[in-house]
Every structure is written in C-alpha cells, then in structure tokens.
Amino acid sequence: MNAGKTRAVKDFAGRSITIAIEDAFCDEHGAVNPRLPVSKGEIVFTPTDGGTRVEFAMIYEDEDALRKIVQMGFEHGIATCMDQLESLLSRRAS
C-alpha cells in the first residue's frame, strides 16, 4: 500500500496549479514502513497554447533511496501514472 500527503496550490493569476507531494509506503493499517524510502516533490500543471504542460519532480533522501525505489519498479509505475494522467487530461479537453 502506498500513502501520501498532497497539497494543491493555485496561482491566483490562473496560470498554474502546483501539487506538493510527500509519498511513503505503508502497511494495510496505514503505518509508514520506515525501511522504505519516502519521496517529496511536486507536480506543476501549466496551461499552454496547445494544452497543458506537466512538470514532475521527486526528491529522495540520498542516492541509495533513489536506487531502491528504481529497483522496486518506480520507472514502470510512474510511466503508468503519466499515461493515466494524459488520458484524463485528454478526456477533459474534449
């Protein structure tokens, strides 16, 4: 199970939306697993002439934490998330 905190902040000029993220792995009761990496970061959605630009950045405590998350399949997982986001944004645009 994966648990995370998010906080959305909208630029009052209507130009972008930023979602701050703190993401951790937890057990079935919601207790964070201290042996697995915690990530922090943000996603920024910015309108463009052709649609929406999405910037995604995650930060890990150290290189070992990053290595561990990659070994656990982060690249496949995040690619799946981005595909789902693209599908969602495409449906909202039509």
N, C-alpha and C positions, 0 to 999 in steps of 0.2 A: 504494500500500500504506500502511496506517496501523499504527503501532506504539505501544504504550502500556504503562505500568507501572501495576499496580494492587496495592493492599494492603488486605486486609479486616481489620476490627477489630470484634469482637463485644463489645457491652456485656454484662458478666457478670451483670447483673440480667435478661438475656434480653429486654430491651426494644427494642433496635435493633441494626442492623448498618450500619456505615459502610464504604464502599469509597473509598479515596483514589485519585485518578487523575492521571497525567501522560501526555498524549497528544501524539504528534507524527507527521508524515508522513515516510515513508522510501521508499527505492528497493527494488528487488527483492532486494537483498543485506542489507537491514536498516539501511543507513546513513541517519541522520536528514537530511532536507533542511533546511538552515539558512535557506533563503529563505521557508519556510512557517511559519506561527505554531505555537507549542507551547501547549497548554492544560493547566491544572492545575485540579483541583476535587475534588468528592466527590459520592457518591450515598449517601443515608441511607434505609434501609428501616425503618419503624416500624410495629409491629402496631397496629391499631385495632379497635374493636368490629366494624366491617364488612369488614375485610380488611387491607390494607397500604397505608400512606401512603409515597409515594416522593418525596423531595426531591432535586433535581438542580441543582448549581451548578458553573459553569465560570468560570475567570478567565484573562484574556489579558493579555499584557504592556502593551498600550496600545490605544487606540481604533482605530488603523489595523489592528492584528492582528485585532481583532474584525470590522471591516468586511470584511477579506479573507476570513475564514472564512465570513461570511454570503454574500459573493459566490460562494464556491465551493459553496454549497448546504447549509450547515450546518442550516438550518431543516428542510429536507426530510429530510436524513439523521437528525437527532435525532428527528423525528416517527416515522420508520420504526422506529428503535430502541425508542422508547417503546411503539409498537404491538406489537412483538415481545415486549417485557417484559411488557406487560399480558396477552398471550396465554399466555406461560409461567406467570405467576403464577396465572392463571385455571385452567389445567390442573392445577397443583399443589394448588389449593384443592379441586378436585373429587375 
